[in-house]
C-alpha cells in the first residue's frame, strides 16, 4: 500500500512544481500552434495560392487537435499525464520539423495539420487539467486559470517572435526553431519533472485529503454511487453538457478560429505594418493572461454561469469595435478588450464541468467539451478566409461572430444553478427500472 504524507509547512508543495512544468510545456506547444497566422502570407506566396486553401490547413489542424483531446483524456487514465504531455510535446516537434520541408499545401496539411496537431491535442489544457484535478483540492479555479494562461503567455512570447523570425529568416527556419523548443526543451523537462499523481511523490493533494472528504461529502450521495462511471450516452443527454459545449463551440469559433488565425492578415489588409501588428498581438496576449488569471479566482467565488454570459457578451462588443478599427490606437484598444475576454471563459467552464460531472472520467469530459471548442475553431479558421476570398474583407465574418456570441451569452445565462439540486447535477441518473 502506498502511503502519503503531508508536506512540511516550510516546503513548497510539489503540486506547484507540476503546475509550473505543465505551464512551460503548454506555453511552448500552444505558442507554436497559435503562431499559425504568421505563416498565412508566406505560405500563400510560396505555393501561389489564395487565403482560403491556406485557411483549410488550419481547419484540418483544429479538427485533428479537437478529436485528439478526448482521446488524450482517455489515455491519461491509462498512462498518466507525465507520459501524455511529454510524448505529445515531442510529437509537436517532429511534426513542425517535417512541415519545414513542405513543398505543397497538401504536405503542410499532413505534417502541420495532422501530425503536429495530434501533439497539440495531447499537450493541451485537457491533459493538464486532469493533473490539476489530481494535485489540487483547494484553489482549483485559480490553478485552472494559471494553466490556461500558458496559452496567453505563448501569445506574448512565441507569436511575436515567430512573426519577427518569419519576416527576417523565412518560414522554414522559423518552424525548425519552434520544433526545437517543443522537442528539445519542453518534452525532456516534462518527462523528468512531471508526476501524474501526488501518490507518485508520496504526497497528499494540495489542500489535503481531509478537504477532499469534506468537499465530496457536501456534494451529495455516497462515494460508491458517485464514482460509478456512466456511459457516454448518459453524458450526451445532459442539458448541462450541451449548455457548456455549445457556447464553447462559439468560443472556439471567435477566438482561436477567427481572431487568432486571421488577426495578423486582417491587420495587414488594413495597412498596418509588421511592428504595429506584432504590438497588437502582444497587447492582446498580455491582457489575455490578465483576464485568464482573474477568471479563476472569480469562478471560485461567484456564479460561473453569469461570468460566462458576461464574457461572451463583452466579446461580441469587441468584434463590433474591430469592424470600425482603422487606426493604430483603435487596434490596440481592440487587442486590450478582446484579450481580457479571450481565454477567460475556460476556467468558469472547467469549474462547472468539475462540479456537474464528477462521476465521470474528467479527462473524457474535458476532452469532449474542448472538442466542441476545436470544432468551432476549425469552422472559425476556414469560414472567414473563404468569405474574404469572396467579399475581399472580413466584415461579414465579424458580423456572424457577433450573432453567435449573442446566442452563447443567452445560453450561458440560462444554465441551471449548480448550487441548487447539487446531487442531481453531480451524479448520473440510475437506469430506469425494468
N, C-alpha and C positions, 0 to 999 in steps of 0.2 A: 504494500500500500504506500502510495506517495504521500508524504507529509508536507504540509505547508507551514510557512512561518510568516509572521508579520514583520515588515522591515523596521529597523531601528528608526525612531523619530528623527535622528540626526542624519539619516541617509536618504538620498533621493530614491524614490520608488522606481523600480526598473520599468514600470509602465510608461514613464515619461521618456525613457530611452527608446522604447518601442515606437512611441509617437514620433519622436524626432527622426528616427531612421526611416520610418514609413513616409514622413513628410519629405525627406530628401529624395526618396525613390519616386514618389508621385510627382514632385516638382520636376525631376529630370525627364521622366517618361511623358507626362502630360504636357509639360512645356514644349516638348518636341511635337506632340500632336497638335497643340494649339498654334504652332507656327505655320500651319498649312497655308494661311493667307499670304505669307511672304513668298511662297513658291508659285502662286497662280500666274502672275505676269511672266516670270521667267519660263515656266513650262509652256505657256501659250506661244511665246517667241521661239522656244527651242523646237517645238513639234508642229508649229504652224497651224494651230487650231484655235477655236473660239473658247469663250469662257464656259459655255455650257458643258462640253465634254470634260474639261478640267474639273468643273464642279462635280461631275459624276464620279470622279475618283474619290472625292471627299464623301459623297453619298455611300459608295461601297465601303469606305473606311468606317463610317459611322454605323452602318448596318452590321458589319463584322464585329466592331467594337461592342455594339449593343448585345448581339446574340452571345458573344463570348462571356459577358458579365454574369448571367445566371449560371452558366456552365462553370465559370471560375468559382462562383459562390458555392456550388455543389462540391467542387474539387477541394475546396478548403476543408470541408468536413472530413475528407479522407487523408490529406497530406499536410494540412496546416497552412497558415498564412505565410510562414517563412519561405517555404518551397515555392508557393504560387507567386508571391511578389518578386522574389529574386529571379526565378526562372522566366517570368514574364518580362522583366527588365532586360534580361539577356536577349530574349526574342525580339524585343523592340530594336536593340542594337543591330542584330542580324538583318532584320527587315529593312532598316534605314540604309545600312551599308549596301545591300543589294539594290535598293532604289537609286542609289547614287550612280549605278551603272546603267540605268534605264535608257533605252533607245526608242521608246514609243510610249504613248499613253497607256496602252494595254500592259506593258511591262511595269509601269508605275502602279497600275491598278492591282496587279498581282503581288508586287513587293511591298509597297506602302499600304495600298488599300486592303490587302488580305493579311499578309504575313506580319508586318509591323503592327497592324491593328488588332490581331489576336493578342499580341503582347500588351498593347494599350488596354485591352479589356481585362487582362489579369492584373496589371499594375495600375489599379484604379481604386476609387474610394469604396467600391463594393467590398473588395477583399480587405482593405484597410479598416472598414467599418466593422467587419467581423472581429478583427483584432481589438478594436476599441471596446466592443461589447464584451469580449473575453477579459480584457485587462482592467476595465473601469466599471465600477458600480456607481460611484459618485461622479458628478460633473460630466456626464456623458454628452450633454448638449454642447458644452464648451469644447470637448475633445473632438466631437464630430465636426465642429466648425474649424478647429485647427487643422484637421486632416483635409477638409475641403479647401482651406486657404492655401494648400500646396499648389492648387491649380492657379490661383491668382498670383502666387509667387513665381510660378513658371511663366506667367504672362509678363511679370515685371522683369525677370532676369533673362529668360530664354528667348521669348518672342522678339523683343527689340534687338537682341544680339544676333538672332538669326536673320532678321531683316537687314541689319547693317552688313553682316557677313555675306549674304546673298548679293548685296549691291557691290561689295568690294572684291570678293573672291569667286563668286558664282555659286549656283545652287548645288552642284555636285560636291565640292569641298564642304559646304555647309551641312549637307546630310551626313557626311562622314564624321564631322565634329559631333553632331547630335548622336550619332550611333556610338561613338566612343564614350560619351558621357553616360549613356544608358548601360552599355555592356561592360565597360571597364571601370566606371565609378560606382554607379548605383547598384548593379547586381551583386558584386562582391561584398559591398558594405552591408546590404540587407541579408545576404547569406550568413555572414559572420555574426552580426549583432542582433538580428531579429529572433524572437522566440514567440511561438504561436500562442502559448497559454502561460498563465502565471505558474502553474504546476511545473513547467519545464525549468523554472528557476527556483523551485521550492518556495514560492510565494503565494500569498493571497492576492486577489484583485485589489486595485486601488479603491479604497472605501471600505474594504474588509468584508469578510463573509457574513458578519452579523448584520451589516447594512443590506446585503443581498437577501437574507432571510426576511428581514423586516419589509423590504420593498415587495417581495413576492407575496408575503402574507397579506399585505394591504391591497393586493390587486385581484383578489378573487378566490377561485376554487383551489382545491388541494393540489399538491405538486404532481401526483401521478396523472391526473386528468390534464394538467397544464402542459406537461412535456410530451403528451401524445402527439405524434406527427400526423397532421391531416393530409389528405390527398390534395394534389394541385387543383383539382376541380372545385374543391371547397374554397380555396383562396380566390379563384376566379369568379365565384358567386358573391363575394363580399362587396357591399357598397363602398366600404372604407378603402378597399384596394383600388377600385376604379376612381374613387374620389381623389386619391393621391396620384395614380398613374396617368390619368388623362391631363390634368394640369401640368404634370411633369413632362408629358409629351410636348405641350406648348412651351414649357421652359426650354427644352432642348431645341425646338424649332427656332426660338427667338434669340437664344444666346450662342451656344457653340455652333449651331447650324447657320443662322443668318448673320449675326453680328461678328462673331469670332472668325468666321470664314471670309466674310465679304467686307468687313470694315476697311481693310487696307486698300483693296481695289476701289471701293466706293470713295474713299478719301482721295485717291489718285484721280478718279473721274471728276472730282470737284476741284482739281487743280492743286491739291496740297502736295508738297514735296516729301521726300523720304524722312527728313528730320522732323517735320511737323507731324507726319503720320506716326512715326515712332514715338513721339512725345504723347500723342493722343492714346496710343496703345498702352504706354507706360502709366499714364494717369488713370486709365480705365482699370489697369491691373492693380495699382496701389489702392484705389478705393474699393475694388473687388475684394481685396484682402480685408480691408477695414469693415466692409459690410458683412462679409462672411463671419469674421470673428465676433462681430456684435450680435449676429443672429443666433449663435449658440447659447450664450447666457440668456438672451431674451426667450428662446424656446424652452429653457429650463424653468423660467419664472412665469411666463404668460401663455395665453391661448395660442397654440401654434396654428390653428385654423385661421385666425384673424391675422396673424403675422403673414401667412402665405397670401391671403387675399390682398393685404396691403402691398406686399412686394410685387405681385403680378399687376395690380392696378398702377403702381408707380412706374413699372417697366413700360406699360402702354403709353404713359405720358412721355417717357424719354424717347420712344420711337416717333411720336408726333414731333418732338423737338428736332430729331435728326432730319426729318423731312425738310425743315427750314434752315438747316445748317449750311451756311456758305461763307463763314468767316472763321478764322483760327480761334478766337475766343468762344464762339458758339460750339465749335467742335470739341474744345476742351471741357466746356460745361456739360455737353452730352456725355463725354467719357467719364466725368466725375459722377454724374447722376446715374448713368447706366451701371457703372461699376459698383455702386452701393447696393444695387438690387440684382446683380448678375448671378453669382453663385450663392447668394444669401438664402435662397429657397431650400437648399439641400438639408441643412441642419434641422429646420422645423419638420420637413418631410420625414427624415430619419427618426426623429423623436416620436412622431405619431406612429410610424410603422413599428418601432420597437415596443410601443405600448399596446397597439392593437393586435400584433401578430406574434407575440412572444411564444406561442405554442408551436410555431413552425420553425424550420431552418431559416435563421435570419439571413444567411448567405443567399439562399434562394429568393427570399422575399425582396431583399435589397437588389438582387440581380435583376428580377423581373421589373421592379419599378424603374431601375436605371435602364433597362432595355427599352421601356417606353420613352425615356428621355432620349436615348440614342436613335430610336426610330424617328422621333421628332427632329433630332439633329440632322439625320440623313435627308429628310424632306426639306428642312430649312437650308441645308447646304446646296441642294440641287435647284429647287424652285426659284430662288432669287437669281441665280445665274442664268437659268433658262428664260426667265422673264426679262432679264437685262438684254439677252440676245434679241428678244422680240421688240421690246419697247425702247431700248437704249438707256434705261435708267433703272434705279432700284425703288422708285416711288411706289409702284403697285405692290411690291413685296412688303414694303414697310407698312402700308395701309392694311394689308392682310394680317401682318403681325399684330397690329393694334387690335383688330377684330377678335382674333383668337385669344389674346391676353384678357380682353374683357370677359370672355367666356370662362377662362381659367379663374379669374377673380371671383365670379359668381359661384362657380363650382366649389372653390375652397371655402367660401363663406358658408355654404350650405352643408358642409361636412358635419356628422354627428359629434357632439361634445364628448371627448374621451374621458372626461371627469364624471360622466353620468353613465350608469349601467356598465361599470368597468368590466364586470365578469363577462358580459356578452361581447364586449369589444376586444377582450384579450384572449378568449378561448374560442374553440371551434365548436359549432353545434354538433351534438351527438347524432348518430344516424337515426332516422325515424323508425319507430318500432314496426315490426312486420305485421 
